Amino acid sequence: MTRAFNFSAGPAAIPTAVLEKAQSELLNWNGQGCSVMEFGHRTPEFQELIDRAETNLRNLLKIPEHYKVLFMHGSASHQFAMVPMNLLSNNDSANYLEQAHWSKKAIKEARHFGNIHVQSGFEQTDSGLSIIPEKKWQLDDQAKYLHFTSNETIVGVQFQEEPEAFRGKLVCDMCSDILSRPIEIENYGLIYAGAQKNIGPSGMTLVIVREDWFEQMQSDRVPSLYQYPLMAQHGSLYNTPPSFGIYLASLVFEWLIEQGGVKAMEQHNQAKADLLYDYIEASDFYHSPVAKDSRSIMNVAFTLSDPILDVQFLQQAKQQGLIALKGHRDFGGMRASLYNAMPIEGAKALVEFMKKFEGSV
């Protein structure tokens, strides 16, 4: 069958080669005569799988030894509560950048556990939606950490580099751009990312956390399954893990290494984004609502000159094998997600369709 170019924001496209590998091993993984989904997680074979996944991830992101890698159940939304639950007592404070939909949810959960200082992250400028310059931020200097979202999927706004403030004590929701470009792990105290954009299927979340942060965590009041130190102590195997998600993630990490690693993916992703943004800039029919210096290379949001044409655009795009281009319900318009698994041929096909659609109406 012919696979569509899937521009979904999440659950998102998984590399075809990874899916084909999983398909070939679905009934007989690792010569065991059964699927990895049926295989015991307390076995040497599964331990080898999770160890290999962690090793490859550490190599891809250059994760130092004093950071722990956790493969956890659930979504990033679970981490909205887990982070402050572990890190804050009632008298502690934390800084949060408010950056539209997802960060607002994180702020709501954090308020249950400490004093939350909120700083606006975006502003509307003549050039479009833009990240507020850091020199304008007003933060609580006594806060334990600064939480931000590196890439906001709904409106397509992305930090081009990490904040200077709270370097070493940054907490980042990195769901939609992890593994898409190199990062300096030492700038962060904790990173979390739902798997369903650049790692694998939904239902698993990756957490990278500085081990010395465990000393300040509030484990005495946190349920066992929500304690980062306990999960780290048991190598993500305190309880039955999301085994199929870990398996798919391990295949994705291997695929990324074959592609040349995250530096190569950054160049690949930039090339895809440039194709779309360059065409949008040259067109009077399409419009990007985001200022150039804040645009995401993962999620390209754009609108048509007449919203009445949105339904027609989406219908015709689907007929051409270009799916999941509808923008988020809170934003509208269109959104082309260009995660690692999207080949450059997909971006080229979308631009060609956009040209033809513009010329037909």
C-alpha positions as CSV (number, residue, x, y, z in Angstrom):
1,M,0.0,0.0,0.0
2,T,1.0,3.6,-0.4
3,R,1.6,5.4,2.8
4,A,0.2,9.0,3.2
5,F,2.4,11.9,4.3
6,N,1.1,12.2,7.8
7,F,1.4,15.8,9.2
8,S,-0.3,15.0,12.5
9,A,0.9,16.9,15.6
10,G,0.6,13.7,17.7
11,P,0.2,10.8,17.8
12,A,2.5,11.5,14.9
13,A,4.3,9.7,12.1
14,I,6.8,6.9,12.9
15,P,9.6,6.2,10.4
16,T,8.4,3.6,7.9
17,A,11.5,1.5,8.3
18,V,10.8,1.3,12.1
19,L,7.2,0.2,11.5
20,E,8.4,-2.4,9.0
21,K,10.9,-3.8,11.4
22,A,8.3,-4.0,14.2
23,Q,5.9,-5.7,11.7
24,S,8.5,-8.3,10.9
25,E,9.1,-9.0,14.6
26,L,5.5,-8.8,15.8
27,L,4.9,-12.5,16.1
28,N,8.5,-13.5,16.9
29,W,10.6,-10.9,18.7
30,N,14.3,-11.7,19.2
31,G,13.8,-15.3,18.2
32,Q,11.6,-15.9,21.3
33,G,8.6,-17.2,19.4
34,C,6.3,-14.4,20.7
35,S,5.8,-10.7,20.5
36,V,7.7,-8.3,22.8
37,M,4.3,-7.3,24.1
38,E,3.9,-10.8,25.4
39,F,7.4,-11.1,26.8
40,G,8.3,-10.8,30.5
41,H,9.9,-7.6,31.6
42,R,11.9,-9.3,34.3
43,T,13.9,-11.4,31.8
44,P,17.5,-10.8,30.7
45,E,16.3,-10.3,27.2
46,F,14.1,-7.4,28.1
47,Q,16.8,-5.9,30.3
48,E,19.1,-6.0,27.3
49,L,16.4,-4.2,25.3
50,I,15.9,-1.4,27.8
51,D,19.7,-1.1,28.4
52,R,20.3,-0.7,24.6
53,A,17.6,1.8,24.3
54,E,19.0,3.9,27.1
55,T,22.6,3.6,25.8
56,N,21.5,4.8,22.3
57,L,19.5,7.7,23.7
58,R,22.5,8.8,25.9
59,N,24.7,8.7,22.8
60,L,22.3,10.6,20.7
61,L,21.8,13.4,23.2
62,K,25.2,13.2,24.9
63,I,23.5,12.6,28.3
64,P,26.1,12.7,31.2
65,E,26.3,9.9,33.6
66,H,25.0,12.0,36.5
67,Y,21.6,12.2,34.7
68,K,19.1,9.4,35.0
69,V,17.0,8.3,32.1
70,L,13.5,7.0,32.9
71,F,10.9,5.3,30.6
72,M,7.6,6.0,32.3
73,H,4.0,5.3,31.8
74,G,1.5,7.9,30.7
75,S,1.8,11.3,28.9
76,A,3.5,14.6,29.4
77,S,0.3,15.7,31.1
78,H,1.1,13.4,33.9
79,Q,4.5,15.2,34.3
80,F,2.7,18.5,34.8
81,A,1.8,17.2,38.2
82,M,4.8,14.9,38.8
83,V,7.4,17.6,38.5
84,P,6.0,20.0,41.2
85,M,4.9,17.0,43.3
86,N,8.5,15.8,43.6
87,L,10.3,19.1,43.6
88,L,8.1,21.6,45.6
89,S,7.0,21.7,49.2
90,N,4.2,24.0,50.3
91,N,6.6,26.9,51.0
92,D,8.6,26.5,47.8
93,S,8.2,28.5,44.6
94,A,8.8,27.8,40.9
95,N,8.8,30.0,37.8
96,Y,6.6,29.0,34.9
97,L,6.5,30.6,31.4
98,E,3.0,30.8,30.1
99,Q,3.0,29.8,26.5
100,A,-0.5,29.0,25.4
101,H,-2.4,25.8,25.8
102,W,0.0,23.2,27.3
103,S,1.9,25.4,29.6
104,K,-1.4,26.7,31.1
105,K,-2.2,23.1,31.9
106,A,1.2,22.6,33.6
107,I,0.7,25.8,35.6
108,K,-2.7,24.7,36.8
109,E,-1.3,21.4,38.1
110,A,1.7,23.0,39.7
111,R,-0.4,25.4,41.8
112,H,-1.5,22.3,43.8
113,F,2.0,21.9,45.2
114,G,3.7,25.2,45.7
115,N,3.8,28.9,45.0
116,I,3.9,29.4,41.2
117,H,5.3,32.6,39.7
118,V,3.9,33.0,36.1
119,Q,5.7,35.0,33.4
120,S,4.2,35.5,30.0
121,G,6.2,33.8,27.3
122,F,4.6,35.1,24.1
123,E,3.5,38.5,22.8
124,Q,1.8,39.7,19.7
125,T,4.1,42.0,17.7
126,D,3.8,43.7,14.3
127,S,5.7,40.7,12.9
128,G,3.4,38.2,14.5
129,L,3.4,36.0,17.6
130,S,6.8,36.1,19.2
131,I,8.7,34.9,22.3
132,I,9.1,37.7,24.7
133,P,12.8,38.6,25.0
134,E,14.3,37.3,28.2
135,K,15.5,40.7,29.3
136,K,11.8,41.6,29.8
137,W,11.1,38.6,32.1
138,Q,10.4,39.1,35.7
139,L,11.2,35.9,37.6
140,D,11.3,34.8,41.2
141,D,15.1,34.6,41.9
142,Q,14.4,32.3,44.9
143,A,12.4,29.8,42.8
144,K,13.6,26.2,42.6
145,Y,13.3,26.0,38.8
146,L,12.1,27.6,35.6
147,H,9.6,25.6,33.6
148,F,9.2,26.2,29.9
149,T,8.0,24.5,26.8
150,S,10.7,24.4,24.1
151,N,8.3,24.0,21.2
152,E,4.6,25.0,21.4
153,T,2.8,22.7,19.0
154,I,-0.5,24.6,18.7
155,V,0.8,27.9,17.4
156,G,4.2,26.8,16.1
157,V,6.5,28.8,18.3
158,Q,9.9,27.4,19.3
159,F,12.8,28.6,21.4
160,Q,15.8,29.0,19.3
161,E,18.1,28.4,22.3
162,E,17.6,27.7,26.0
163,P,16.9,30.6,28.4
164,E,19.9,32.0,30.2
165,A,18.1,32.4,33.5
166,F,18.1,29.3,35.7
167,R,20.7,27.5,33.6
168,G,21.2,24.1,35.3
169,K,17.8,24.5,36.9
170,L,15.6,24.5,33.8
171,V,12.7,22.1,33.6
172,C,11.5,21.6,30.1
173,D,8.4,20.1,28.4
174,M,10.3,18.9,25.3
175,C,7.6,16.7,23.8
176,S,7.6,18.0,20.3
177,D,11.2,18.8,19.5
178,I,13.3,16.3,21.5
179,L,15.8,14.5,19.3
180,S,15.2,17.0,16.5
181,R,18.4,19.0,17.3
182,P,21.3,19.0,19.7
183,I,20.8,20.3,23.2
184,E,23.1,21.0,26.1
185,I,21.8,18.6,28.8
186,E,23.7,20.3,31.6
187,N,21.5,23.4,31.2
188,Y,18.6,21.3,32.5
189,G,17.6,19.8,35.8
190,L,14.8,17.8,34.2
191,I,13.4,17.2,30.7
192,Y,10.3,15.3,29.9
193,A,8.8,14.3,26.6
194,G,5.7,12.3,25.6
195,A,6.8,9.6,23.1
196,Q,4.1,10.2,20.5
197,K,5.9,12.9,18.4
198,N,9.6,12.0,17.9
199,I,10.1,8.9,19.9
200,G,7.3,6.3,19.3
201,P,3.7,5.5,20.2
202,S,1.7,7.3,22.8
203,G,1.4,5.9,26.3
204,M,5.1,6.3,27.3
205,T,7.0,9.4,28.5
206,L,10.7,9.9,28.6
207,V,12.2,11.7,31.6
208,I,15.9,12.9,31.9
209,V,16.7,14.1,35.4
210,R,19.8,15.2,37.3
211,E,20.6,12.6,39.9
212,D,21.6,15.1,42.6
213,W,18.0,16.6,42.3
214,F,16.8,13.4,44.0
215,E,18.2,14.8,47.3
216,Q,15.6,17.6,47.4
217,M,12.6,15.6,46.3
218,Q,9.6,15.2,48.5
219,S,9.4,11.4,48.4
220,D,7.8,11.0,51.8
221,R,4.6,12.5,50.5
222,V,4.6,11.2,46.9
223,P,2.9,7.9,45.9
224,S,5.5,5.3,45.0
225,L,4.8,5.2,41.2
226,Y,5.2,9.0,41.0
227,Q,8.6,9.1,42.7
228,Y,11.4,9.8,40.3
229,P,14.1,8.4,42.7
230,L,12.3,5.1,43.1
231,M,11.7,4.7,39.4
232,A,15.4,5.4,38.8
233,Q,16.5,3.0,41.5
234,H,14.6,0.2,39.8
235,G,15.8,1.2,36.3
236,S,12.2,2.1,35.1
237,L,11.1,-1.4,36.1
238,Y,9.5,-0.8,39.5
239,N,6.3,-2.1,38.0
240,T,5.4,-3.5,34.6
241,P,6.7,-0.9,32.1
242,P,5.2,0.3,28.8
243,S,7.1,-2.5,27.1
244,F,5.9,-2.0,23.5
245,G,6.6,1.7,23.7
246,I,10.1,1.0,24.9
247,Y,10.6,-1.4,22.1
248,L,9.4,1.0,19.5
249,A,11.5,3.8,21.0
250,S,14.6,1.5,20.8
251,L,14.0,1.0,17.1
252,V,13.5,4.8,16.6
253,F,16.8,5.5,18.4
254,E,18.6,3.0,16.2
255,W,17.0,4.6,13.1
256,L,18.2,8.1,14.2
257,I,21.7,6.8,14.6
258,E,21.5,5.4,11.1
259,Q,20.4,8.8,9.8
260,G,23.5,10.5,11.3
261,G,22.2,11.5,14.7
262,V,20.5,14.6,16.0
263,K,22.8,17.0,14.2
264,A,21.9,15.5,10.9
265,M,18.2,15.5,11.9
266,E,18.5,19.2,12.7
267,Q,19.7,20.0,9.1
268,H,17.0,17.7,7.7
269,N,14.3,19.3,9.7
270,Q,15.5,22.9,8.9
271,A,15.4,22.1,5.2
272,K,11.8,20.9,5.4
273,A,10.7,23.9,7.4
274,D,12.5,26.3,5.0
275,L,10.6,24.8,2.1
276,L,7.2,25.7,3.7
277,Y,8.1,29.0,5.2
278,D,9.8,30.3,2.0
279,Y,6.7,29.5,0.0
280,I,4.4,31.0,2.6
281,E,6.5,34.2,2.7
282,A,6.3,34.4,-1.1
283,S,2.5,34.0,-1.2
284,D,-0.3,36.5,-0.6
285,F,-2.7,33.6,-0.2
286,Y,-1.0,31.9,2.8
287,H,0.1,33.6,6.0
288,S,2.3,32.6,9.0
289,P,1.0,34.1,12.3
290,V,4.4,33.7,13.9
291,A,7.4,36.1,13.8
292,K,10.4,34.8,11.9
293,D,12.7,34.6,14.9
294,S,10.2,32.5,16.9
295,R,9.0,30.0,14.2
296,S,9.0,26.3,14.9
297,I,10.7,23.9,12.5
298,M,8.6,21.2,14.0
299,N,5.1,22.6,13.6
300,V,4.4,25.1,10.7
301,A,1.2,26.9,11.4
302,F,-0.4,28.9,8.6
303,T,-3.8,30.3,7.6
304,L,-5.5,30.8,4.2
305,S,-6.6,34.2,3.0
306,D,-10.2,33.1,3.3
307,P,-11.1,30.7,6.2
308,I,-14.1,29.6,4.2
309,L,-11.7,27.6,2.0
310,D,-10.3,25.6,4.9
311,V,-12.6,22.6,4.4
312,Q,-11.9,22.5,0.7
313,F,-8.2,22.7,1.3
314,L,-8.2,19.8,3.8
315,Q,-10.4,17.6,1.6
316,Q,-8.3,18.1,-1.5
317,A,-5.1,17.6,0.5
318,K,-6.3,14.3,1.8
319,Q,-7.1,13.2,-1.7
320,Q,-3.5,13.8,-2.5
321,G,-2.3,11.7,0.4
322,L,-1.5,14.7,2.6
323,I,-3.3,14.1,5.9
324,A,-3.8,15.6,9.4
325,L,-3.2,19.2,8.3
326,K,-6.1,20.7,10.3
327,G,-4.9,23.2,12.9
328,H,-5.6,22.8,16.6
329,R,-9.2,23.6,17.7
330,D,-8.0,26.5,19.8
331,F,-6.1,28.1,16.9
332,G,-7.8,27.0,13.6
333,G,-6.1,27.3,10.2
334,M,-3.6,24.7,9.2
335,R,-0.6,23.0,10.9
336,A,2.0,20.9,9.2
337,S,4.0,18.9,11.7
338,L,7.4,18.1,10.4
339,Y,8.8,15.8,13.0
340,N,11.9,13.6,12.4
341,A,9.9,10.9,10.6
342,M,8.5,13.2,7.9
343,P,10.7,12.8,4.8
344,I,11.6,15.9,2.8
345,E,9.5,14.5,0.0
346,G,6.5,15.1,2.2
347,A,7.3,18.8,2.6
348,K,7.9,19.1,-1.2
349,A,4.6,17.4,-1.9
350,L,2.8,19.8,0.5
351,V,4.3,22.9,-1.1
352,E,3.4,21.6,-4.6
353,F,-0.2,21.0,-3.5
354,M,-0.4,24.5,-1.8
355,K,0.8,26.1,-5.1
356,K,-1.9,24.2,-7.1
357,F,-4.6,25.0,-4.6
358,E,-3.8,28.7,-4.6
359,G,-3.9,28.8,-8.4
360,S,-7.3,27.0,-8.5
361,V,-9.3,29.3,-6.3
